[in-house]
Amino acid sequence: MTQQTQLARLGLFDAKVPRYTSYPTAPQFSTSVQASHYKRWLAEVPEGGQVSLYIHVPFCKRLCWFCACRTQGVNNNDPVNSYLATLKDEIGMVADILPRGVKLSRLHWGGGTPTIMEADQIESLARAITDALPFAEGAEFSVEVDPNELDDSRLDALAAAGMNRASIGVQDFDPKIQKTIGREQGFEITRDVADKLRARGIHSLNTDILFGLPHQDIASITDTTNKLISLSPDRVALYGYAHVPWMSKRQTMIPEQHLPGSRDRLSLYDVARDLFLAAGYRAIGIDHFAKPGDGLDMAASNGTLRRNFQGYTDDTCMTLIGLGASAISRFPQGYVQNISATSPYLAQIRQGNLASARGHAFTAEDLLRSRVIEEIMCNFAFDLAAVEAEFDSVAVNLRPEMRLVQAKYAPFTRLDGTTLRILPEGQPLTRMVAREFDAYAMDASGHSMAI
Ligand code: SF4
């Protein structure tokens, strides 16, 4: 039996499973967790401790058809202005609840398109944040940038605000594919932005590309990958395009008849992966690549690689606070998500209330399973005895599950004592193996293909 046949037999080409950027996954959040939990968990951050902060900017000038992000198109700056005023109020409310002396170890602006903000808005948002929560020594400040929106004044403002890492969205460099997915962005524009960022001292560059887009073939992904490598990004995310038009209406514009099938998706991924490896990048987890010496590479080496809502991270901070519409916070006690739609989010904050809408309070079993799933996603293996020791908990005995999972995914898995390992040729199955340790019922329609 060929490897592809064995993977097919295990259901790889049909399965729909979560990406496990959180556990439990967001569909499991409920209204049992609201503002009172959020307030308490904020207040329980240690005095003088560090937190990571995520700021969500839910606006774009263009709405790319492939994108399933929660964002709205705007053609003038008024909605952005009024959103930012409210966001600053939220920052003030949260800072007032946090104990004294809390500092930022990480700050990330995502969206949407944070670079839709003009230079003065960038400057005033950054000041509002750091007045309330100053940067800790060695803090990282990263921003998702759209090369089509990034003029010199915005670049100068971001550099002056202390941005030291940029994430540049690429998707694909092929003009025909760009047209088909509603995102036109020439290679030269992307290259110029990378050059301008570096000229301003911003040397840490993340990029992302997609496999599984309409019209993609081996030749086109080879060309896109080589062009991306020529920009010498420090990190690359190679995500599978998730076609979920029932969740994202914009995706009905994507011509389904030109989407590669799941076996072709695996081939596209393999081609790009091999090119990154040949260029000296290290594979990180299931879909990232990093230059040797980059933070993700070091985290992978020393066992501190983590999963978060951006994918993989070397951020080991226990608390991530998400501000803005739909933003999710993670505390040692659980998750809290803000109201998703922008208008009700704004109304709630303007009335002087926190905008928490739902979330999840961790049980001891959640914590154990969460770490098991994170280890699988980060390291393709976990040592159950070590996980139990870390949480000082045997809230649930996972040994029988481990044995069943090993048998189910043989010959791609191995059990050595209390360590379950996915073998290299079985790594495409990683999300499916992680799913085996998820205790919650799942509606597959809400998730993307396993490959
Ligand atoms: S890809 Fe970026 S610019 Fe395009 S719709 Fe999504 S968030 Fe907006």
Boltz pocket constraint, residues with backbone or C-beta under 6 A from the ligand:
constraints:
  - pocket:
      binder: B
      contacts: [[A, 59], [A, 60], [A, 61], [A, 62], [A, 63], [A, 64], [A, 67], [A, 68], [A, 69], [A, 71], [A, 111], [A, 112], [A, 113], [A, 146], [A, 169], [A, 183]]
      max_distance: 6.0
